[in-house]
Amino acid sequence: CNTPINKCDNNQCKSGSTCVALTSGYRCECRAGYSGTYCNTRINNCDNNQCTSGSTCVALTSGYRCECNTGYNGIYCNTPINKCDNNQCKSGSTCVALTSGYRCECNTGYSGIYCNTRINNCDNNQCKSDSTCVALTSGYRCECNAGYIGIYCSNRINNCDNNQCKSGSTCVALTSGYRCECNTGYSGTYCNTRINNCDINQCTSGSTCVSLTSGYRCECNTGYSGTYCNTRINNCDNNQCKSGRTCVSLTSGYRCDCEVGYSGRNCEIKVKTNNCENHKCSLGSTCVALSTGYRCQCNAGYSGTYCNTRINNCDNNQCTSGSTCVALTSGYRCECNTGYSGTYCNTRINNCDNNQCKSGSTCVALTSGYRCECNTGYSGTYCNTRINNCDNNQCKSGSTCVSLTSGYRCECTAGYSGTYCNTQINNCDNNQCKSGSTCVALTSGYRCRCNAGYSGLYCNTRINNCDNNQCASGSTCVNLSVGYRCECNAGYSGTYCTTPINPCDNNRCDSGSTCVALTSGYRCQCNTGYSGLYCNTRINNCDNNQCASGSTCVTLSVGYRCECNAGYSGTYCTTLINPCDNNRCDSGSTCVALTSGYRCQCNTGYSGTYCNTRINNCDNNQCASGSTCVNLSVGYRCVCVSGFYGTTCENAGQACSPNPCVNGCNCVASCMHEGGYYCLDPTMQFTGRNCNNPVPRLECRYDRIVLTLESGFLQDFDKMEGDSYLYASQSFDDNQRLTECRHV
């Protein structure tokens, strides 16, 4: 009678439900979608469903799902779909939801299904004179080239209007500004400078320059001729001097120098006397007898009847241009004024050679240096400074000033016009807004602000607010000036008639359970883990639990969980945990399992949590006399230098004197052995540091071989480290004797 009865044997649980044995009888735990004592009743989750808007209820294993008609979504299909959600309307256009799909209302300047095509208002533009068309949001603007104005740049600017050309000069209009073509005798930007053609003249020999309308004329002094009066007239040409007499050309006429014995104008008279006797010629001059009297022929630099007058060679000099004549012993020299050069200072120096005038300016040579006459729009000594006519401009309304050769021009921003862009353009003039809508002027173009009930670009479309209405449950849509109203059928309420009159209002369902409205009253649909009329009774899933090893049962919404004590694991805590599995113990140490975790038991010579630290016994060693400490598993050993011995090499002298070896053994000095020596038994009867341990004895008995070891041998051999082993194998001779190892 020690076999327990399983109450679930021959149970009647159906539909794949689970039988749970109880103290008295059993209980069927139903799968989702079934109910009843034996779980044989199929639950129809669509009973009393809340699907709206004509949607279809689909019963699921757990709960139900509403399949919505076109135009609705949501858990209960009570949310109308806004066709404009996730629309593709671009460029700031307005999405208008339709019964099927949506429509994009484009802003000015855009077209296409999604308003993503920019309208190019420059197509078929009327801009003239190679001007540039600039497309605007509404319409376009023509940017004129220099020399043109007007909306379409069709008007040629006459830059000669109000020109400043003087002296009867002709104004020639240019693309930018104008140019004055001067009449003969005038120069300068505006032809207001009278040209003196005698500046830089070539008149010589003291002649006078007379300025003419075109060029100049030289008026020669007596004795000179030629265009520039640089030809000396020779009055001796065709002279009448006789008898080979010498003709001397004078400023006016000529003179014949007669030989001795002749006189007369042309030396045509023969005389008989020497008139040079008692002459008065002085300063080494030569007397020339004449028919009547005599003549003194003067040396260079002298003149006068008797050659006693010093000649001034600057008389009748040919220095010009106001230069100064400097008389020399022979001839003279002309010292030129500034701006002139040459023998007679008749060459005008052109100071404009190698001038630095810029920007197409005109160089005007002066007596000293030169002057640059700047073209319009430039200033400065060399006309290299561009005049910015936009300084102190009067352009308004954020317009841009454009400096011109003469003056400036204001480029207006959208919405402004006029010379200075100070006139506001009203784009609402001649607007097409309808139905009493309000025109709103924009920077470019205008927009119609529609009254309630109207739409469209010009507000000429009457809105039917019942299009795409959200009235549900067969309610009637009533169009209003602003929006619409849903008239609900009996049994529904709410803005869109989507709310049935719900008996679940103010229900007493507890613990997060769901209230299910019935034709009469309601029912509480409990969440897993709860039961009762109002789902306020907590089901304890730990009844009849299988938790083992003293573990604790924790009830869950579905089933339960076992919380294991230390050292156990598994669903029901039935698996014993070995903490030494995958332990980290090192250096051959032993893992010791604890109630919680494990401990590493270290071998001699190691320490640390995981026995991975080697102990250095030479720390704080007492090795003396320069000896070397050798670390051992247990303790250390001192290796003495020559001349020292002892455990710590503390003794000076020979390690073998006196002989420390006993039992007749020989002492052998060695720096590699402890104390500086080792003992050697010639009979091989003793061993050990001082030959004080008998060697092991081997006895062959009838049934075994016995190896006898002295305790002193073991201690000396092991060096107190406890890690030495002596292996003896069994003998397999005919007598089947064993090997036995013993120590005394």
C-alpha positions, 0 to 999 in steps of 0.5 A, a space after each residue: 500500500 505504498 504506491 500513491 494513486 494518480 488522480 489523473 489516471 483515466 481523466 476526461 480532460 479534452 481539447 489538449 488540456 492539461 490534467 492537474 491532480 489535486 488532493 481530492 480529484 483533479 482539475 483540467 487546465 484549458 488551452 486558449 480558446 476552450 472552457 468548461 469543466 473538461 475544456 470541451 466548450 469552444 469559446 467564440 471570442 466574437 460574441 459581444 465584439 466591439 468592431 465598428 464601421 461595418 468591419 468584420 469580426 474574426 475570432 482568434 484562439 485568444 480574443 478576436 480581430 476586427 477586419 476593417 473596411 476601406 477607409 478605416 483602421 484601429 483595433 475596432 476600426 473606429 478611426 477613419 484613415 487620413 489619406 494624407 498621412 505619409 503623402 508625397 506632396 512636395 514644395 510646401 503644397 497642400 494635401 487634400 484627402 479624397 474618397 480614394 487617395 489624395 490630391 496635392 494643391 501646388 503653390 505658385 511656381 510649381 506643378 505636377 502630381 506631387 508639385 515637385 516640378 518647378 515652373 520655369 517662367 522664363 520659357 517664352 520670355 520677352 527679354 530683348 537685347 541679349 538680356 538675361 531672364 531671371 525666373 521668379 516665383 510668379 513671372 520673371 525679371 529681365 536683367 539688362 545689359 549695359 546700355 539698355 533699360 525697360 521691363 524687357 530691356 528693349 529701350 536703348 540708353 542714350 548716354 549723350 543726354 545731358 552730356 558735358 561736351 564743349 567747344 562744339 565737339 561731338 558726343 559719341 554714345 558708348 555702351 557705358 557712358 559717352 566720349 567727346 570728339 573734339 574739333 581741331 584746336 581743342 582737347 580734354 575729356 570734354 574738349 574744353 582745353 584750347 590747344 596752343 600749337 606753339 607748345 613744342 614748336 621747332 621755330 629757330 633763330 629767334 623767330 616768332 611762333 604763331 599758333 594756327 587753328 591747325 599747326 603753327 607758323 614761324 615768322 623769321 628774323 631778317 637774314 633767316 628763312 625756311 619753315 623753321 627759320 633755320 636757313 641763314 640767307 647768304 647775301 653774297 650769292 650773286 654779289 658784284 665784288 670785282 677782281 676776285 675780291 672777298 664778299 662778306 654777307 651782312 644781315 642786310 646786303 653784303 660787303 666787298 673786302 678790296 685788296 690794296 690798291 682797290 676801292 669802291 662798293 664792289 672794289 671796282 676803283 683802282 687807287 695808287 697810294 698805300 693808305 695803310 701807312 699810319 693806320 690805326 688798326 689795333 689788337 693785332 688786326 690787319 690793315 687792308 688798304 682801300 682805294 680810299 683809306 683803309 680797312 682793319 681786318 679784325 681777329 676773331 672776337 673783335 670788331 669795330 673800325 679799328 678792331 678795338 671792340 670786343 665782339 659779343 657772339 650772342 648778338 644775332 644768336 639763334 637760341 629759341 624757346 626763351 633759352 639763354 645765350 652764353 657767349 664763347 671765344 668762338 661762337 656761343 652756347 644756348 642754355 635751355 629752359 626746363 622742357 627744352 633741349 637741342 643746340 638752339 633749345 628748339 626741341 620740346 621735351 615730351 614728358 609723357 614718354 614713359 608716363 604711368 597714366 593708367 585705365 586708358 587716361 590721357 597724358 598731358 605733357 607740362 613744362 615740368 613733368 606731366 598730368 594724367 587726364 582720367 576717364 569717367 569713373 577713375 581718379 588719382 594722380 595716375 587714374 588708377 583709383 576706381 570711383 565707387 559711385 555706390 558710396 552714399 547711394 540712395 537705394 532703398 528696400 534692401 536693393 543692390 547698388 550697381 556702380 556704373 561708369 557714370 552714376 549707379 543703378 539700383 537692382 530692386 528685390 522682389 516686390 519693389 520698383 522705381 529708380 531707388 526701389 522705394 515703391 512697394 508693388 501691390 501684387 493684389 492689384 487685378 487679383 482673381 480671388 473669388 467668393 469674397 475671399 481676401 487677397 494676401 500680397 506676397 513678395 512674389 505674386 499673391 495668395 487668396 485666403 478663402 472664406 469658410 466653405 470654399 477652396 481652390 487657388 482662387 477660392 472658387 470651389 464650394 467645399 462639401 465637408 461631407 466628402 471623406 467624412 468619418 461618420 460611422 455605424 450607418 449615421 448620416 452626414 450633415 454638411 455645415 459651413 465649417 465642417 460637418 455633423 454626424 446624426 447617429 442611429 439608435 444605440 450609438 453616440 460620439 462625434 462620429 457615432 462610433 461609440 456604442 452605448 456600453 454596459 461596461 461603463 462603471 464595471 467592477 472587473 478587477 486585476 486588469 481584466 477585460 469587461 465584455 459587454 453583453 446584450 444584458 449586462 457584462 462579463 469579466 474576462 480574467 487575465 491569466 492567474 486570476 479567477 472569480 466573478 470580478 477576477 479578484 481571486 489570485 490563483 496559487 500555481 504553487 499548489 502541488 508544485 515539484 520544487 525539490 532540495 528545499 527550494 522555494 516555489 514562486 507563483 507566476 501569472 502562468 505556472 510557477 518558478 523554483 528558486 534554488 538554494 546554494 549548490 543546486 540548479 535545474 527547473 526543480 532544483 534537483 541538480 547538485 552544482 560542483 563549484 570545482 567544475 571549471 576552477 582556476 586553481 594553478 600549479 597542481 593545487 587541489 580544488 576544495 568545493 565549499 557551500 558557496 564557491 571553492 578554495 584552492 589548497 596550494 602545494 608547498 612553495 606556492 601561495 595566492 587565491 589560485 596558488 599561482 604565486 611562487 614563494 621565494 624563500 630567499 627573501 630575508 635569507 641569512 647566507 653570509 660571506 658573499 654566498 649565493 642563496 638558492 630557493 628551495 620548495 621548503 626553505 633555501 640553501 646557501 652556496 659558499 664561495 671558496 674559503 667559507 663553509 657552514 650552513 650559512 657559510 658563516 665559517 672561514 677556512 677549509 670545509 673539510 678541516 676538521 673532517 665533518 664526515 663520520 663512519 670513516 667517510 672522506 670529506 670532499 670540498 665543493 662550492 656547489 654543495 651545502 656547507 662547502 663539502 660533501 662526504 663520500 663513503 668508499 665502502 658505499 655503506 653510508 650516505 647523507 650529508 655527513 655519511 650518518 645514514 645507512 644506505 637502504 637495505 634490499 632483502 630477497 625473501 621467499 614471497 617478496 623483496 623488502 627495501 628497508 629505509 632509515 628515517 634519517 635517509 628519507 629526511 636527508 634525501 627529501 630535503 624536508 620538502 615532502 615532494 620526493 617519491 620512491 617507486 618499487 615495481 612488482 617482480 614477475 618471476 616464477 615465484 610471483 614475489 611482491 616488492 615491499 617498501 618499508 622504513 624504520 
